Each structure stands twice: as C-alpha cells, then as structure tokens.
C-alpha cells in the first residue's frame, strides 16, 4: 500500500497528517510548514542487542560527524551517510533533513534525534528515529544503504533562450549566388511583361473610346449626305419636269 493510500485510510477528513512508513515520511497540512522545524510527533523503533563498547564508540562517532555534514547540504538535498567498524560488525548510519530547513534548523532537528538515540537506543543493532523535519536510520546489515541512499536526479536543464528577431538576419546563411541572379532575372521579366500588358490595355481602351466618339459623327454625316443626295435628286427631277 502506498503512503497516500495509507493517509486516506487513517485520516480521510483531517486537515493535516503525518505518516512514518519504512524509510519514508509523508506529511500534509492546510497551513504552510516550509522552513519550520517540527520534532513532534516522534517515531522511534529499534532492535535491542547487547553490543560491546566498540559498537557504542562507533555509534557515537557517527552521531557526532554525520549531523554537521547533513546540515551543511544545499537547498536541494540535506543528507549524509557513513559507516564505522565495530569489531566484527559494521555500523551504517544515514541522516537527512527536509531541504527547506536552514543549516542551523537542520542541525537542531538532528540534534533532537541524536539525543533520543543516546538516551534509549545507542546499543540497538538497528533502528530509526523519525520526526516531521528529519530522520536518522542505522543498522548493521550489509545492504543497509541500498534501501536508504537513492541518488537524487540532477535538476532539469533549461532550454536555450530563443534568439531575438533582430538577430535572425545575422544567423541565416546567405542565398546561393546563382539563385540570386536567377531570381533577379525572373523579377525583371515579370515587371517587363506587366508593363507591356498595361501599355496594350491603355491603347485598346483609347481606341475603343475613339470609335465610340466617331460613330455618331459618321451616322450624322451619312444622314446629311443622304439628305443632300435626295434633295439634289428632287431638284433635278423638277428641272427635268419643267423642261
């Protein structure tokens, strides 16, 4: 079962909750808790065992050294891990804070966990102390770090910013020499053809207008000419009749 389902099952109507499960912590709230140290509620678990003073010394050394290393991490990750030999055993330890904490806040949170381990569990063969803002895990089994030290993926790379339009002309390759000449020839041919068509169209329009103006004159002159011929014919007929 995943942690979100666990939260939904235990606290479906709660405005805030925290669940400790395995090596993980899940927390939600209707109030912001970023940058705020929370050391309650605390979860402590361990496996009691009778170890020698060598084991106790190894535990103390790890508790003292890993806290400062984890607190000094970046805003992306604040964790540290290490191991110390304890005779025939090897003590492994892992410490982590939520990355929103400052170095001092992380140090204070881990300090609470370290003190708890010293008070109750320093001789445990393995265990964990977990609070909302940090956790400490330790154990002597050989694959301890396989379950707690997962590599953090690198931040996504940003896509290069697009170049401004004013610089596009600087990066475009120049056109081929032969292509520019052929395009220039085509443009000249097109302009010449269009000019010739315009001239022909103007001439045709002028001729049409001139014909339209001349046609009425021809009809008038034709009518007057016919009238004159008719008059002359009548006059000649009268003269012939009088004779």
VOPAGU-2260 file (C-alpha; in pm, 1 decimal, decimal comma):
REM VOPAGU-2260
SITE   aa  ch    i         X         Y         Z
SITE  UNK   A    0       0,0       0,0       0,0
SITE  UNK   A    1     138,0     343,1     -91,6
SITE  UNK   A    2     169,0     625,2     160,2
SITE  UNK   A    3    -107,2     841,2       4,9
SITE  UNK   A    4    -349,3     547,6      38,2
SITE  UNK   A    5    -239,8     497,3     398,3
SITE  UNK   A    6    -312,3     863,6     473,2
SITE  UNK   A    7    -650,1     839,0     303,2
SITE  UNK   A    8    -734,1     532,3     512,0
SITE  UNK   A    9    -625,8     665,8     851,7
SITE  UNK   A   10    -718,4    1032,7     818,6
SITE  UNK   A   11    -954,6    1088,9     524,9
SITE  UNK   A   12   -1112,1    1403,7     670,5
SITE  UNK   A   13    -812,7    1553,1     854,2
SITE  UNK   A   14    -665,7    1889,9     753,0
SITE  UNK   A   15    -317,4    1771,3     846,5
SITE  UNK   A   16    -148,2    1437,8     897,7
SITE  UNK   A   17     191,2    1269,7     905,2
SITE  UNK   A   18     276,2     906,4     834,0
SITE  UNK   A   19     603,6     723,1     903,6
SITE  UNK   A   20     639,1     415,6     684,9
SITE  UNK   A   21     962,6     226,9     628,9
SITE  UNK   A   22    1228,1     485,1     539,3
SITE  UNK   A   23     973,9     744,6     422,9
SITE  UNK   A   24     775,1    1029,4     572,2
SITE  UNK   A   25     464,1    1181,9     418,8
SITE  UNK   A   26     308,6    1495,2     559,2
SITE  UNK   A   27      34,5    1732,1     454,8
SITE  UNK   A   28    -138,4    2028,6     615,0
SITE  UNK   A   29    -367,6    2318,6     530,8
SITE  UNK   A   30    -103,9    2550,3     682,4
SITE  UNK   A   31     240,3    2611,3     535,7
SITE  UNK   A   32     523,3    2433,1     717,7
SITE  UNK   A   33     807,5    2520,4     480,7
SITE  UNK   A   34    1110,6    2643,8     672,2
SITE  UNK   A   35     958,7    2547,4    1009,2
SITE  UNK   A   36    1124,7    2283,3    1229,2
SITE  UNK   A   37     888,8    2018,0    1364,5
SITE  UNK   A   38    1017,6    1749,5    1603,2
SITE  UNK   A   39     680,3    1610,4    1712,8
SITE  UNK   A   40     529,6    1360,6    1678,9
SITE  UNK   A   41     835,6    1136,7    1703,7
SITE  UNK   A   42     861,6     777,0    1586,5
SITE  UNK   A   43    1128,0     550,3    1740,9
SITE  UNK   A   44    1191,0     187,0    1651,7
SITE  UNK   A   45    1486,6     -45,1    1702,4
SITE  UNK   A   46    1622,5    -391,3    1761,7
SITE  UNK   A   47    1776,6    -422,9    2110,3
SITE  UNK   A   48    2104,6    -615,3    2135,7
SITE  UNK   A   49    2399,9    -648,8    2368,0
SITE  UNK   A   50    2698,7    -495,3    2193,9
SITE  UNK   A   51    3044,8    -417,8    2323,1
SITE  UNK   A   52    3190,3     -79,8    2397,0
SITE  UNK   A   53    3338,6     -83,9    2046,3
SITE  UNK   A   54    2990,3     -68,8    1896,9
SITE  UNK   A   55    2892,9     215,5    2128,1
SITE  UNK   A   56    3204,2     410,5    2027,2
SITE  UNK   A   57    3127,2     362,2    1657,5
SITE  UNK   A   58    2771,2     485,1    1712,3
SITE  UNK   A   59    2888,8     795,5    1897,7
SITE  UNK   A   60    3139,6     876,4    1624,3
SITE  UNK   A   61    2876,3     856,0    1351,3
SITE  UNK   A   62    2623,6    1055,6    1552,0
SITE  UNK   A   63    2878,2    1333,9    1602,4
SITE  UNK   A   64    3008,6    1355,8    1245,5
SITE  UNK   A   65    2711,3    1299,9    1015,2
SITE  UNK   A   66    2489,1    1567,8    1166,7
SITE  UNK   A   67    2712,5    1856,7    1061,2
SITE  UNK   A   68    2760,5    1709,6     713,8
SITE  UNK   A   69    2386,8    1670,4     655,1
SITE  UNK   A   70    2306,8    2018,7     787,2
SITE  UNK   A   71    2567,1    2171,9     555,6
SITE  UNK   A   72    2396,5    2040,2     242,2
SITE  UNK   A   73    2241,0    2252,7     -29,2
SITE  UNK   A   74    1880,6    2367,1     -66,0
SITE  UNK   A   75    1821,6    2063,2    -289,3
SITE  UNK   A   76    1944,8    1796,1     -50,3
SITE  UNK   A   77    2048,6    1777,2     313,0
SITE  UNK   A   78    2165,9    1428,1     396,4
SITE  UNK   A   79    2477,5    1235,4     494,0
SITE  UNK   A   80    2569,5     871,1     532,3
SITE  UNK   A   81    2865,8     674,7     659,9
SITE  UNK   A   82    2981,3     365,0     838,9
SITE  UNK   A   83    3221,4     271,1    1116,0
SITE  UNK   A   84    3383,0     -58,2    1204,5
SITE  UNK   A   85    3278,4    -207,0    1539,5
SITE  UNK   A   86    3491,0    -517,9    1572,8
SITE  UNK   A   87    3329,3    -786,9    1363,5
SITE  UNK   A   88    3035,6    -559,1    1283,4
SITE  UNK   A   89    2999,6    -258,6    1056,0
SITE  UNK   A   90    2766,6      17,0    1175,0
SITE  UNK   A   91    2591,9     206,7     894,0
SITE  UNK   A   92    2406,9     533,3     951,7
SITE  UNK   A   93    2200,5     776,6     745,3
SITE  UNK   A   94    2077,9    1124,8     843,5
SITE  UNK   A   95    1850,2    1356,3     647,4
SITE  UNK   A   96    1659,8    1684,4     685,1
SITE  UNK   A   97    1392,7    1833,4     463,0
SITE  UNK   A   98    1581,0    2067,3     225,9
SITE  UNK   A   99    1368,8    2372,5     313,4
SITE  UNK   A  100    1544,8    2399,7     651,4
SITE  UNK   A  101    1844,1    2622,3     712,8
SITE  UNK   A  102    2172,3    2473,9     827,7
SITE  UNK   A  103    2101,7    2567,8    1189,3
SITE  UNK   A  104    1746,2    2433,7    1175,8
SITE  UNK   A  105    1865,8    2102,9    1033,4
SITE  UNK   A  106    2137,9    2078,3    1296,3
SITE  UNK   A  107    1884,7    2140,4    1575,2
SITE  UNK   A  108    1641,8    1882,6    1436,3
SITE  UNK   A  109    1907,6    1612,7    1402,1
SITE  UNK   A  110    2037,5    1703,8    1747,8
SITE  UNK   A  111    1699,0    1608,5    1890,6
SITE  UNK   A  112    1721,3    1270,0    1718,7
SITE  UNK   A  113    2079,2    1213,2    1828,4
SITE  UNK   A  114    1990,4    1283,4    2191,2
SITE  UNK   A  115    1698,0    1042,9    2170,7
SITE  UNK   A  116    1925,6     767,1    2037,0
SITE  UNK   A  117    2179,8     828,4    2311,3
SITE  UNK   A  118    1910,2     808,2    2576,3
SITE  UNK   A  119    1738,8     492,9    2458,9
SITE  UNK   A  120    1892,1     315,8    2166,8
SITE  UNK   A  121    2268,4     356,5    2137,2
SITE  UNK   A  122    2320,7     -17,6    2175,6
SITE  UNK   A  123    2048,9    -121,6    1931,2
SITE  UNK   A  124    2167,9    -324,3    1633,5
SITE  UNK   A  125    1948,1    -113,5    1410,7
SITE  UNK   A  126    1670,6     136,6    1434,5
SITE  UNK   A  127    1523,1     467,4    1329,3
SITE  UNK   A  128    1422,3     796,7    1482,1
SITE  UNK   A  129    1183,0     997,5    1266,7
SITE  UNK   A  130    1023,7    1339,8    1318,2
SITE  UNK   A  131     841,9    1555,9    1060,5
SITE  UNK   A  132    1152,7    1756,9     967,4
SITE  UNK   A  133    1434,7    1499,4     983,6
SITE  UNK   A  134    1523,6    1135,7    1036,3
SITE  UNK   A  135    1811,2     911,3    1146,9
SITE  UNK   A  136    1845,5     548,6    1036,1
SITE  UNK   A  137    2112,5     297,4    1134,0
SITE  UNK   A  138    2180,4     -72,7    1103,8
SITE  UNK   A  139    2444,8    -341,9    1075,6
SITE  UNK   A  140    2309,3    -537,5     776,7
SITE  UNK   A  141    2526,0    -529,0     466,3
SITE  UNK   A  142    2265,5    -388,1     223,7
SITE  UNK   A  143    2162,2    -103,1     452,0
SITE  UNK   A  144    2246,7     172,7     203,0
SITE  UNK   A  145    2065,6       0,6     -82,6
SITE  UNK   A  146    1734,6      90,1      80,6
SITE  UNK   A  147    1806,1     443,9     200,2
SITE  UNK   A  148    2064,8     601,7     -31,5
SITE  UNK   A  149    1886,2     665,2    -358,7
SITE  UNK   A  150    2067,4     905,9    -593,9
SITE  UNK   A  151    1887,4    1235,0    -646,7
SITE  UNK   A  152    1835,0    1313,0   -1015,9
SITE  UNK   A  153    2003,5    1630,1   -1142,4
SITE  UNK   A  154    1782,2    1936,4   -1194,1
SITE  UNK   A  155    1630,0    1962,2   -1542,7
SITE  UNK   A  156    1837,9    2155,4   -1790,0
SITE  UNK   A  157    1687,0    2476,9   -1916,1
SITE  UNK   A  158    1615,4    2508,4   -2284,4
SITE  UNK   A  159    1826,8    2776,5   -2456,1
SITE  UNK   A  160    1651,9    3111,4   -2480,9
SITE  UNK   A  161    1519,6    3188,7   -2830,3
SITE  UNK   A  162    1714,5    3446,1   -3024,1
SITE  UNK   A  163    1552,7    3785,2   -3071,2
SITE  UNK   A  164    1407,9    3863,6   -3416,4
SITE  UNK   A  165    1656,2    4146,2   -3465,7
SITE  UNK   A  166    1943,6    3896,0   -3478,9
SITE  UNK   A  167    1782,8    3642,8   -3709,3
SITE  UNK   A  168    1936,3    3804,1   -4015,4
SITE  UNK   A  169    2281,8    3755,9   -3865,0
SITE  UNK   A  170    2245,9    3380,4   -3832,4
SITE  UNK   A  171    2066,8    3298,7   -4158,3
SITE  UNK   A  172    2302,4    3169,9   -4433,4
SITE  UNK   A  173    2336,4    3388,9   -4744,7
SITE  UNK   A  174    2147,7    3268,6   -5053,9
SITE  UNK   A  175    2348,4    3095,5   -5331,3
SITE  UNK   A  176    2497,2    3326,7   -5593,5
SITE  UNK   A  177    2335,8    3151,5   -5892,3
SITE  UNK   A  178    1997,1    3150,8   -5724,0
SITE  UNK   A  179    2003,2    3526,1   -5655,5
SITE  UNK   A  180    2085,9    3600,6   -6021,2
SITE  UNK   A  181    1807,4    3378,4   -6149,9
SITE  UNK   A  182    1557,7    3536,6   -5913,7
SITE  UNK   A  183    1664,1    3883,6   -6026,7
SITE  UNK   A  184    1614,7    3780,4   -6391,5
SITE  UNK   A  185    1269,7    3642,3   -6316,7
SITE  UNK   A  186    1168,8    3963,5   -6139,4
SITE  UNK   A  187    1284,3    4177,6   -6434,1
SITE  UNK   A  188    1095,5    3957,3   -6680,4
SITE  UNK   A  189     777,7    3976,7   -6473,4
SITE  UNK   A  190     796,6    4356,3   -6442,0
SITE  UNK   A  191     855,1    4392,5   -6819,0
SITE  UNK   A  192     561,0    4167,1   -6903,7
SITE  UNK   A  193     327,5    4351,3   -6669,8
SITE  UNK   A  194     434,4    4688,3   -6812,1
SITE  UNK   A  195     374,6    4567,4   -7169,0
SITE  UNK   A  196      29,7    4439,3   -7077,8
SITE  UNK   A  197     -58,9    4771,3   -6916,9
SITE  UNK   A  198      50,0    4965,0   -7228,5
SITE  UNK   A  199    -154,0    4736,0   -7456,1
SITE  UNK   A  200    -456,7    4771,1   -7231,0
SITE  UNK   A  201    -432,1    5152,8   -7238,0
SITE  UNK   A  202    -402,0    5158,1   -7620,1
SITE  UNK   A  203    -704,0    4930,2   -7659,8
SITE  UNK   A  204    -910,6    5144,3   -7424,7
SITE  UNK   A  205    -817,8    5462,2   -7613,2
SITE  UNK   A  206    -914,0    5305,2   -7947,0
SITE  UNK   A  207   -1246,7    5186,5   -7812,0
SITE  UNK   A  208   -1325,9    5531,7   -7675,6
SITE  UNK   A  209   -1226,7    5695,4   -8004,2
SITE  UNK   A  210   -1450,3    5460,1   -8205,5
SITE  UNK   A  211   -1740,5    5529,8   -7974,2
SITE  UNK   A  212   -1695,1    5905,0   -8029,4
SITE  UNK   A  213   -1654,8    5874,7   -8410,2
SITE  UNK   A  214   -1957,1    5651,9   -8472,1
SITE  UNK   A  215   -2223,2    5921,8   -8404,9
SITE  UNK   A  216   -2042,4    6164,6   -8639,0
SITE  UNK   A  217   -2038,4    5910,3   -8918,4
SITE  UNK   A  218   -2407,7    5844,4   -8881,0
SITE  UNK   A  219   -2488,7    6218,3   -8883,6
SITE  UNK   A  220   -2267,2    6279,5   -9181,3
SITE  UNK   A  221   -2421,5    5979,7   -9352,8
SITE  UNK   A  222   -2770,2    6110,8   -9285,5
SITE  UNK   A  223   -2687,8    6460,7   -9408,6
SITE  UNK   A  224   -2519,5    6319,7   -9714,3
SITE  UNK   A  225   -2819,4    6107,4   -9790,1
SITE  UNK   A  226   -3044,4    6411,4   -9742,3
SITE  UNK   A  227   -2836,2    6619,4   -9978,8
SITE  UNK   A  228   -2839,9    6350,0  -10240,8
SITE  UNK   A  229   -3214,2    6317,9  -10203,6
SITE  UNK   A  230   -3258,3    6696,1  -10234,8
SITE  UNK   A  231   -3039,0    6709,8  -10540,1
SITE  UNK   A  232   -3231,8    6429,5  -10694,5
SITE  UNK   A  233   -3564,4    6601,9  -10637,2
SITE  UNK   A  234   -3426,2    6931,1  -10772,4
SITE  UNK   A  235   -3300,1    6759,3  -11084,5
SITE  UNK   A  236   -3632,1    6583,5  -11129,4
SITE  UNK   A  237   -3814,2    6918,9  -11105,5
SITE  UNK   A  238   -3583,5    7072,9  -11363,1
SITE  UNK   A  239   -3639,8    6784,9  -11597,7
SITE  UNK   A  240   -4013,1    6809,3  -11545,7
SITE  UNK   A  241   -4016,0    7185,6  -11616,1
SITE  UNK   A  242   -3828,8    7133,3  -11936,2
